[in-house]
Each structure stands twice: as C-alpha cells, then as structure tokens.
Amino acid sequence: MKGRILAYLAYLDSLDLSTPDPELAKRILAQIRIAQHERLIHLMVTLAFGICDLMAYAVLFATGAMGAFVMALVLLVLLVPYIFYYYFMENSVQKMYGYYDKAAGETFMEFAGAKRK
C-alpha cells in the first residue's frame, strides 16, 4: 500500500492543478477513501499492539517474569514500525486532501492560511 500511495502522490505532483477538474477531484476522492480505510485498519492494529505491550509491561512489573519481558520487547519492536507506518498514512491522506481541494477548486484553505499570518 505504501508503494501505491507514493506512486499516486508522485502522479498528483506531476499534474497541473491550476484549474479545477471535477473528474480528477472524484478520482482523488476515491483514492482518499481507500487510503482512509487503510489508515483506520492500521490505527486499530497499532492500538492493539500498544495495549498488548502495556499489558506485557504490567505483567512484567507485577511478576518479574522473564517471559513477560521478552513479550514486551517483541511487541515494542513490532510497535515502532506500525507507528511510523501510521504516521506515513496520516500525512499521505492529508496531502491527498490538499490535492483534492485544488482539483475541486476549493480555496477556503488558502483563505484560512492568509488569515492566520
């Protein structure tokens, strides 16, 4: 999925989005939906790993069992890549929203940015 999203973002970078294109906006929105679904699934997986890791640490501190230490360490090693992947997914979806706004001709974000300065 990461390769697909990177390729799609590269494709969007290559387009001229200076004029609104409703058909392109619909296609971008379809890709956003796919990426949002992937993001949601990975959020749930990341949370599950985080909760299991916390439970392993609780067992480790309560019992001092070496098995709990190993389990906590393994879960932590697996949790770190999940966090980085979720971060990538979140940022990619946000970029796609920007491209969607340009393709749909939305200017409210530019207006909001000008007000904050």
DSSP file (Angstrom, degrees, kcal/mol; ACC not computed):
  #  RESIDUE AA STRUCTURE BP1 BP2  ACC     N-H-->O    O-->H-N    N-H-->O    O-->H-N    TCO  KAPPA ALPHA  PHI   PSI    X-CA   Y-CA   Z-CA
    1    1 A M     >        0   0    0      0, 0.0     4,-2.6     0, 0.0     5,-0.2   0.000 360.0 360.0 360.0 -36.4    0.0    0.0    0.0
    2    2 A K  H  >  +     0   0    0      1,-0.2     4,-2.6     2,-0.2     5,-0.2   0.920 360.0  48.4 -61.2 -42.7    2.9    2.4    0.8
    3    3 A G  H  > S+     0   0    0      2,-0.2     4,-2.4     1,-0.2    -1,-0.2   0.892 110.7  51.6 -63.3 -39.8    4.2    2.0   -2.8
    4    4 A R  H  > S+     0   0    0      2,-0.2     4,-2.4     1,-0.2    -2,-0.2   0.927 112.1  45.5 -62.4 -45.5    0.7    2.6   -4.2
    5    5 A I  H  X S+     0   0    0     -4,-2.6     4,-2.8     2,-0.2     5,-0.2   0.918 112.6  50.0 -67.2 -42.9    0.3    5.8   -2.2
    6    6 A L  H  X S+     0   0    0     -4,-2.6     4,-2.1    -5,-0.2    -1,-0.2   0.907 112.3  48.4 -61.6 -41.0    3.8    7.1   -3.1
    7    7 A A  H  X S+     0   0    0     -4,-2.4     4,-2.2     2,-0.2    -1,-0.2   0.902 112.4  48.7 -65.5 -40.3    3.2    6.4   -6.8
    8    8 A Y  H  X S+     0   0    0     -4,-2.4     4,-2.6     2,-0.2    -2,-0.2   0.900 110.9  49.7 -67.8 -40.2   -0.2    8.1   -6.6
    9    9 A L  H  X S+     0   0    0     -4,-2.8     4,-2.2     2,-0.2    -1,-0.2   0.884 110.5  50.8 -64.6 -37.5    1.3   11.2   -4.8
   10   10 A A  H  X S+     0   0    0     -4,-2.1     4,-1.4    -5,-0.2    -2,-0.2   0.898 110.0  50.8 -65.1 -39.4    4.0   11.3   -7.5
   11   11 A Y  H  X S+     0   0    0     -4,-2.2     4,-0.6     1,-0.2     3,-0.4   0.932 110.7  48.0 -61.4 -45.9    1.3   11.2  -10.1
   12   12 A L  H >< S+     0   0    0     -4,-2.6     3,-0.9     1,-0.2    -2,-0.2   0.861 107.2  56.8 -64.9 -34.9   -0.6   14.0   -8.5
   13   13 A D  H 3< S+     0   0    0     -4,-2.2    -1,-0.2     1,-0.2    -2,-0.2   0.837 104.0  54.4 -62.2 -32.1    2.6   16.1   -8.2
   14   14 A S  H 3< S+     0   0    0     -4,-1.4    -1,-0.2    -3,-0.4    -2,-0.2   0.612  92.8  92.9 -79.9 -11.3    3.1   15.8  -12.0
   15   15 A L  S << S-     0   0    0     -3,-0.9     2,-0.8    -4,-0.6    -3,-0.0  -0.477  78.3-123.0 -84.9 153.0   -0.4   17.2  -12.7
   16   16 A D        +     0   0    0     -2,-0.2     3,-0.4     1,-0.1    -2,-0.1  -0.853  32.5 173.9 -91.9 108.1   -1.2   20.8  -13.4
   17   17 A L        +     0   0    0     -2,-0.8    88,-0.1     1,-0.2    -1,-0.1  -0.005  43.3 112.1-105.2  27.7   -3.8   21.6  -10.8
   18   18 A S  S    S+     0   0    0      2,-0.1    -1,-0.2     1,-0.0    -2,-0.0   0.757  78.2  45.7 -74.5 -22.2   -4.1   25.4  -11.6
   19   19 A T  S    S-     0   0    0     -3,-0.4    86,-0.1     2,-0.0    -1,-0.0  -0.944  98.7-101.8-118.9 144.2   -7.6   24.9  -12.9
   20   20 A P        -     0   0    0      0, 0.0    84,-0.2     0, 0.0    83,-0.2  -0.308  32.3-172.0 -62.6 143.5  -10.4   22.9  -11.2
   21   21 A D     >  -     0   0    0     82,-3.1     4,-2.4     1,-0.1     5,-0.2  -0.837   8.1-168.9-138.8  96.9  -11.1   19.5  -12.7
   22   22 A P  H  > S+     0   0    0      0, 0.0     4,-2.0     0, 0.0     5,-0.1   0.837  88.0  53.3 -59.3 -35.1  -14.2   17.8  -11.2
   23   23 A E  H  > S+     0   0    0      2,-0.2     4,-2.0     1,-0.2     5,-0.1   0.924 110.6  46.4 -66.7 -43.0  -13.5   14.4  -12.7
   24   24 A L  H  > S+     0   0    0      1,-0.2     4,-2.8     2,-0.2     5,-0.2   0.895 109.0  56.2 -63.6 -39.3  -10.0   14.4  -11.2
   25   25 A A  H  X S+     0   0    0     -4,-2.4     4,-2.4    78,-0.3    -1,-0.2   0.900 106.8  49.9 -59.9 -40.8  -11.4   15.5   -7.9
   26   26 A K  H  X S+     0   0    0     -4,-2.0     4,-1.8     2,-0.2    -1,-0.2   0.905 111.5  48.1 -64.1 -41.4  -13.7   12.5   -8.0
   27   27 A R  H  X S+     0   0    0     -4,-2.0     4,-1.8     2,-0.2    -2,-0.2   0.900 111.9  49.2 -67.4 -39.5  -10.8   10.1   -8.7
   28   28 A I  H  X S+     0   0    0     -4,-2.8     4,-2.4     1,-0.2    -2,-0.2   0.914 108.9  53.5 -64.1 -41.6   -8.7   11.7   -5.9
   29   29 A L  H  X S+     0   0    0     -4,-2.4     4,-2.1     1,-0.2    -1,-0.2   0.873 106.1  53.1 -61.6 -36.9  -11.6   11.3   -3.5
   30   30 A A  H  X S+     0   0    0     -4,-1.8     4,-1.7     2,-0.2    -1,-0.2   0.908 110.4  47.1 -63.9 -41.1  -11.9    7.6   -4.4
   31   31 A Q  H  X S+     0   0    0     -4,-1.8     4,-2.5     1,-0.2    -2,-0.2   0.859 108.7  55.4 -68.5 -34.7   -8.2    7.2   -3.6
   32   32 A I  H  X S+     0   0    0     -4,-2.4     4,-2.9     2,-0.2    -2,-0.2   0.917 105.8  52.0 -62.4 -42.5   -8.6    9.1   -0.3
   33   33 A R  H  X S+     0   0    0     -4,-2.1     4,-2.1     2,-0.2    -2,-0.2   0.911 110.2  48.0 -60.6 -42.7  -11.4    6.7    0.7
   34   34 A I  H  X S+     0   0    0     -4,-1.7     4,-2.1     1,-0.2    -1,-0.2   0.937 114.3  46.1 -62.6 -46.5   -9.1    3.7    0.0
   35   35 A A  H  X S+     0   0    0     -4,-2.5     4,-2.7     1,-0.2    -2,-0.2   0.873 110.0  54.3 -66.5 -36.9   -6.2    5.3    2.0
   36   36 A Q  H  X S+     0   0    0     -4,-2.9     4,-2.6     2,-0.2    -1,-0.2   0.898 107.7  50.4 -63.6 -39.5   -8.6    6.3    4.9
   37   37 A H  H  X S+     0   0    0     -4,-2.1     4,-2.4     2,-0.2    -2,-0.2   0.940 112.1  46.7 -63.0 -46.0   -9.7    2.7    5.2
   38   38 A E  H  X S+     0   0    0     -4,-2.1     4,-2.4     1,-0.2    -2,-0.2   0.901 112.0  51.7 -60.7 -41.8   -6.1    1.5    5.3
   39   39 A R  H  X S+     0   0    0     -4,-2.7     4,-2.0     2,-0.2    -2,-0.2   0.908 109.4  49.5 -62.7 -42.8   -5.3    4.2    7.8
   40   40 A L  H  X S+     0   0    0     -4,-2.6     4,-2.2     2,-0.2    -2,-0.2   0.922 110.7  49.6 -63.3 -45.0   -8.2    3.1   10.0
   41   41 A I  H  X S+     0   0    0     -4,-2.4     4,-2.3     1,-0.2    -2,-0.2   0.930 112.8  46.9 -60.5 -45.2   -7.2   -0.5    9.9
   42   42 A H  H  X S+     0   0    0     -4,-2.4     4,-2.5     1,-0.2    -1,-0.2   0.804 107.8  56.4 -71.8 -26.9   -3.6    0.4   10.8
   43   43 A L  H  X S+     0   0    0     -4,-2.0     4,-2.6     2,-0.2    -1,-0.2   0.931 109.6  46.4 -64.2 -44.3   -4.8    2.6   13.6
   44   44 A M  H  X S+     0   0    0     -4,-2.2     4,-2.3     2,-0.2    -2,-0.2   0.908 114.0  47.6 -64.9 -41.2   -6.7   -0.3   15.2
   45   45 A V  H  X S+     0   0    0     -4,-2.3     4,-2.6     2,-0.2     5,-0.2   0.923 112.6  49.4 -64.9 -43.7   -3.7   -2.6   14.7
   46   46 A T  H  X S+     0   0    0     -4,-2.5     4,-2.4     1,-0.2    -2,-0.2   0.916 112.2  47.8 -62.5 -43.5   -1.3   -0.1   16.2
   47   47 A L  H  X S+     0   0    0     -4,-2.6     4,-2.7     2,-0.2     5,-0.2   0.901 110.8  51.5 -63.9 -40.4   -3.6    0.5   19.2
   48   48 A A  H  X S+     0   0    0     -4,-2.3     4,-2.6     2,-0.2    -2,-0.2   0.930 111.7  46.4 -62.9 -44.6   -4.0   -3.3   19.7
   49   49 A F  H  X S+     0   0    0     -4,-2.6     4,-2.4     1,-0.2    -1,-0.2   0.904 112.7  51.0 -63.9 -39.9   -0.2   -3.7   19.7
   50   50 A G  H  X S+     0   0    0     -4,-2.4     4,-2.4     2,-0.2    -2,-0.2   0.914 111.6  46.5 -63.7 -43.0    0.2   -0.8   22.1
   51   51 A I  H  X S+     0   0    0     -4,-2.7     4,-2.4     2,-0.2    -2,-0.2   0.919 113.3  48.9 -65.9 -43.4   -2.4   -2.1   24.5
   52   52 A C  H  X S+     0   0    0     -4,-2.6     4,-2.2    -5,-0.2    -2,-0.2   0.891 110.8  51.4 -63.3 -37.8   -0.8   -5.6   24.4
   53   53 A D  H  X S+     0   0    0     -4,-2.4     4,-2.2     2,-0.2    -2,-0.2   0.921 109.7  49.1 -64.5 -43.6    2.6   -4.1   25.0
   54   54 A L  H  X S+     0   0    0     -4,-2.4     4,-2.3     1,-0.2    -2,-0.2   0.894 110.6  51.0 -62.3 -39.1    1.3   -2.2   28.0
   55   55 A M  H  X S+     0   0    0     -4,-2.4     4,-2.4     2,-0.2    -1,-0.2   0.892 108.5  51.7 -65.6 -38.0   -0.3   -5.3   29.4
   56   56 A A  H  X S+     0   0    0     -4,-2.2     4,-2.4     1,-0.2    -2,-0.2   0.901 110.2  48.7 -64.9 -39.7    3.0   -7.2   28.9
   57   57 A Y  H  X S+     0   0    0     -4,-2.2     4,-2.7     2,-0.2     5,-0.2   0.886 109.6  52.7 -66.0 -37.3    4.8   -4.4   30.9
   58   58 A A  H  X S+     0   0    0     -4,-2.3     4,-2.1     2,-0.2    -2,-0.2   0.922 111.4  45.8 -63.0 -43.3    2.2   -4.6   33.6
   59   59 A V  H  X>S+     0   0    0     -4,-2.4     4,-2.8     2,-0.2     5,-0.7   0.904 112.0  52.9 -65.1 -40.6    2.7   -8.4   33.9
   60   60 A L  H  X5S+     0   0    0     -4,-2.4     4,-2.1     1,-0.2    -2,-0.2   0.935 113.2  42.1 -60.1 -47.3    6.5   -7.8   33.9
   61   61 A F  H  <5S+     0   0    0     -4,-2.7    -1,-0.2     1,-0.2    -2,-0.2   0.823 117.7  47.5 -71.9 -29.7    6.3   -5.3   36.7
   62   62 A A  H  <5S+     0   0    0     -4,-2.1    -2,-0.2    -5,-0.2    -1,-0.2   0.874 132.3  13.5 -77.5 -37.8    3.8   -7.4   38.7
   63   63 A T  H  <5S-     0   0    0     -4,-2.8    -3,-0.2    -5,-0.2    -2,-0.2   0.706  82.9-135.8-113.0 -26.5    5.6  -10.7   38.4
   64   64 A G     << +     0   0    0     -4,-2.1    -4,-0.2    -5,-0.7     2,-0.1   0.680  44.2 166.5  74.9  15.9    9.1  -10.1   37.2
   65   65 A A     >  -     0   0    0     -6,-0.5     4,-1.4     1,-0.1     3,-0.3  -0.427  39.8-141.1 -70.1 136.6    8.7  -13.0   34.8
   66   66 A M  H  > S+     0   0    0      1,-0.2     4,-2.3     2,-0.2     5,-0.2   0.831 101.5  60.2 -66.2 -32.7   11.3  -13.2   32.0
   67   67 A G  H  > S+     0   0    0      1,-0.2     4,-2.6     2,-0.2    -1,-0.2   0.873 102.6  51.7 -63.3 -37.2    8.7  -14.3   29.5
   68   68 A A  H  > S+     0   0    0     -3,-0.3     4,-2.7     2,-0.2    -1,-0.2   0.869 108.4  52.1 -66.9 -36.2    6.8  -11.0   30.1
   69   69 A F  H  X S+     0   0    0     -4,-1.4     4,-2.3     2,-0.2    -2,-0.2   0.933 111.0  46.3 -63.7 -45.7   10.0   -9.1   29.4
   70   70 A V  H  X S+     0   0    0     -4,-2.3     4,-2.7     2,-0.2     5,-0.2   0.926 114.0  48.7 -62.4 -44.8   10.5  -11.0   26.1
   71   71 A M  H  X S+     0   0    0     -4,-2.6     4,-2.6     1,-0.2     5,-0.2   0.919 111.7  48.9 -62.6 -43.9    6.9  -10.4   25.1
   72   72 A A  H  X S+     0   0    0     -4,-2.7     4,-2.0   -16,-0.2    -1,-0.2   0.897 112.9  48.2 -62.8 -40.1    7.1   -6.7   26.0
   73   73 A L  H  X S+     0   0    0     -4,-2.3     4,-2.3     2,-0.2    -2,-0.2   0.916 112.1  48.0 -67.6 -43.9   10.3   -6.3   24.0
   74   74 A V  H  X S+     0   0    0     -4,-2.7     4,-2.0     1,-0.2    -2,-0.2   0.925 112.9  48.5 -62.4 -45.1    8.9   -8.2   20.9
   75   75 A L  H  X S+     0   0    0     -4,-2.6     4,-2.2     1,-0.2    -1,-0.2   0.878 110.9  51.1 -64.5 -36.9    5.7   -6.2   21.0
   76   76 A L  H  X S+     0   0    0     -4,-2.0     4,-1.8    -5,-0.2    -1,-0.2   0.913 108.1  51.7 -65.8 -42.0    7.7   -2.9   21.3
   77   77 A V  H  < S+     0   0    0     -4,-2.3    -1,-0.2     1,-0.2    -2,-0.2   0.874 115.2  42.7 -62.6 -36.7    9.9   -3.9   18.3
   78   78 A L  H  X S+     0   0    0     -4,-2.0     4,-1.2     1,-0.2    -1,-0.2   0.800 109.6  58.4 -77.3 -29.5    6.8   -4.6   16.3
   79   79 A L  H  X S+     0   0    0     -4,-2.2     4,-2.3     1,-0.2    -2,-0.2   0.869  95.3  62.7 -70.1 -37.4    5.0   -1.4   17.5
   80   80 A V  H  X S+     0   0    0     -4,-1.8     4,-2.1     1,-0.2    -1,-0.2   0.930 104.7  44.9 -59.1 -50.0    7.6    1.0   16.3
   81   81 A P  H  > S+     0   0    0      0, 0.0     4,-2.6     0, 0.0    -1,-0.2   0.881 111.4  55.0 -62.8 -34.6    7.2    0.2   12.6
   82   82 A Y  H  X S+     0   0    0     -4,-1.2     4,-2.5     2,-0.2    -2,-0.2   0.908 107.6  49.5 -62.3 -40.3    3.5    0.3   13.0
   83   83 A I  H  X S+     0   0    0     -4,-2.3     4,-2.2     2,-0.2    -1,-0.2   0.920 112.2  47.2 -64.6 -43.7    3.7    3.8   14.4
   84   84 A F  H  X S+     0   0    0     -4,-2.1     4,-2.2     2,-0.2    -2,-0.2   0.898 112.7  49.5 -64.7 -39.9    5.9    5.0   11.6
   85   85 A Y  H  X S+     0   0    0     -4,-2.6     4,-2.6     2,-0.2    -2,-0.2   0.909 110.6  49.5 -66.5 -41.3    3.6    3.5    9.0
   86   86 A Y  H  X S+     0   0    0     -4,-2.5     4,-2.7     2,-0.2    -1,-0.2   0.904 109.4  52.6 -64.0 -39.5    0.5    5.1   10.6
   87   87 A Y  H  X S+     0   0    0     -4,-2.2     4,-2.3     2,-0.2    -2,-0.2   0.916 110.0  48.7 -59.5 -44.3    2.4    8.4   10.6
   88   88 A F  H  X S+     0   0    0     -4,-2.2     4,-2.4     2,-0.2    -2,-0.2   0.925 111.7  49.2 -60.6 -45.7    3.1    7.9    6.9
   89   89 A M  H  X S+     0   0    0     -4,-2.6     4,-2.4     2,-0.2     5,-0.2   0.926 110.8  49.7 -61.7 -45.4   -0.6    7.1    6.2
   90   90 A E  H  X S+     0   0    0     -4,-2.7     4,-2.0     1,-0.2    -1,-0.2   0.935 113.3  45.3 -60.0 -48.2   -1.9   10.1    8.1
   91   91 A N  H  X S+     0   0    0     -4,-2.3     4,-2.0     1,-0.2    -1,-0.2   0.871 111.8  52.9 -65.3 -37.0    0.5   12.5    6.3
   92   92 A S  H  X S+     0   0    0     -4,-2.4     4,-2.4     2,-0.2    -1,-0.2   0.911 108.5  49.1 -66.0 -42.3   -0.3   11.0    2.9
   93   93 A V  H  X S+     0   0    0     -4,-2.4     4,-2.1     1,-0.2    -1,-0.2   0.902 109.7  52.6 -64.1 -39.7   -4.1   11.3    3.4
   94   94 A Q  H  X S+     0   0    0     -4,-2.0     4,-1.5    -5,-0.2    -1,-0.2   0.894 109.1  49.6 -63.1 -38.8   -3.6   15.0    4.4
   95   95 A K  H  X S+     0   0    0     -4,-2.0     4,-2.1     1,-0.2    -2,-0.2   0.910 108.7  52.9 -64.2 -41.4   -1.6   15.6    1.2
   96   96 A M  H  X S+     0   0    0     -4,-2.4     4,-2.7     1,-0.2    -2,-0.2   0.872 104.2  56.2 -62.8 -36.0   -4.3   14.0   -0.8
   97   97 A Y  H  X S+     0   0    0     -4,-2.1     4,-2.6     2,-0.2    -1,-0.2   0.907 106.5  51.0 -60.3 -40.7   -6.9   16.3    0.8
   98   98 A G  H  X S+     0   0    0     -4,-1.5     4,-2.0     2,-0.2    -2,-0.2   0.918 111.2  46.5 -62.6 -44.1   -4.8   19.2   -0.4
   99   99 A Y  H  X S+     0   0    0     -4,-2.1     4,-2.7     2,-0.2     5,-0.2   0.892 111.4  52.7 -64.7 -39.2   -4.7   17.9   -4.0
  100  100 A Y  H  X S+     0   0    0     -4,-2.7     4,-2.6     1,-0.2     6,-0.3   0.933 107.5  51.4 -61.5 -45.4   -8.4   17.2   -3.8
  101  101 A D  H  X>S+     0   0    0     -4,-2.6     5,-2.5     1,-0.2     4,-0.8   0.907 112.0  46.9 -58.6 -42.5   -9.1   20.8   -2.7
  102  102 A K  H ><5S+     0   0    0     -4,-2.0     3,-0.6     3,-0.2    -1,-0.2   0.930 114.1  46.6 -65.7 -44.8   -7.0   22.1   -5.7
  103  103 A A  H 3<5S+     0   0    0     -4,-2.7   -82,-3.1     1,-0.2   -78,-0.3   0.841 114.3  47.7 -67.7 -32.4   -8.7   19.8   -8.2
  104  104 A A  H 3<5S-     0   0    0     -4,-2.6    -1,-0.2    -5,-0.2    -2,-0.2   0.585 114.0-117.4 -83.5 -10.0  -12.2   20.7   -6.8
  105  105 A G  T <<5 +     0   0    0     -4,-0.8     2,-0.3    -3,-0.6    -3,-0.2   0.692  56.3 160.3  82.2  18.8  -11.4   24.4   -6.9
  106  106 A E      < +     0   0    0     -5,-2.5    -1,-0.3    -6,-0.3     4,-0.1  -0.581  14.4 171.7 -75.6 133.2  -11.7   24.8   -3.1
  107  107 A T     >  +     0   0    0     -2,-0.3     4,-2.1     2,-0.1     3,-0.3   0.341  49.0 100.7-122.0   3.4  -10.0   28.0   -1.9
  108  108 A F  H  > S+     0   0    0      1,-0.2     4,-2.5     2,-0.2     5,-0.1   0.830  81.3  55.0 -64.2 -30.0  -11.1   28.1    1.7
  109  109 A M  H  > S+     0   0    0      2,-0.2     4,-2.3     1,-0.2    -1,-0.2   0.882 107.6  49.5 -69.9 -36.5   -7.8   26.6    3.0
  110  110 A E  H  > S+     0   0    0     -3,-0.3     4,-1.9     2,-0.2    -2,-0.2   0.903 112.1  48.9 -65.4 -40.0   -5.9   29.4    1.2
  111  111 A F  H  X S+     0   0    0     -4,-2.1     4,-1.8     2,-0.2    -2,-0.2   0.916 111.0  49.4 -64.5 -43.8   -8.2   31.9    2.8
  112  112 A A  H  X S+     0   0    0     -4,-2.5     4,-1.4     1,-0.2    -2,-0.2   0.888 110.9  50.8 -64.0 -38.9   -7.7   30.4    6.2
  113  113 A G  H  X S+     0   0    0     -4,-2.3     4,-1.0     1,-0.2    -1,-0.2   0.869 108.5  51.5 -66.0 -36.9   -4.0   30.4    5.8
  114  114 A A  H  < S+     0   0    0     -4,-1.9     3,-0.2     1,-0.2    -1,-0.2   0.854 107.6  53.1 -69.4 -33.9   -4.0   34.1    4.8
  115  115 A K  H  < S+     0   0    0     -4,-1.8    -1,-0.2     1,-0.2    -2,-0.2   0.843 105.4  54.4 -68.5 -34.1   -6.0   35.0    7.9
  116  116 A R  H  <        0   0    0     -4,-1.4    -1,-0.2     1,-0.2    -2,-0.2   0.763 360.0 360.0 -73.5 -25.1   -3.6   33.3   10.3
  117  117 A K     <        0   0    0     -4,-1.0    -1,-0.2    -3,-0.2    -2,-0.1   0.491 360.0 360.0 -71.1 360.0   -0.5   35.2    9.0
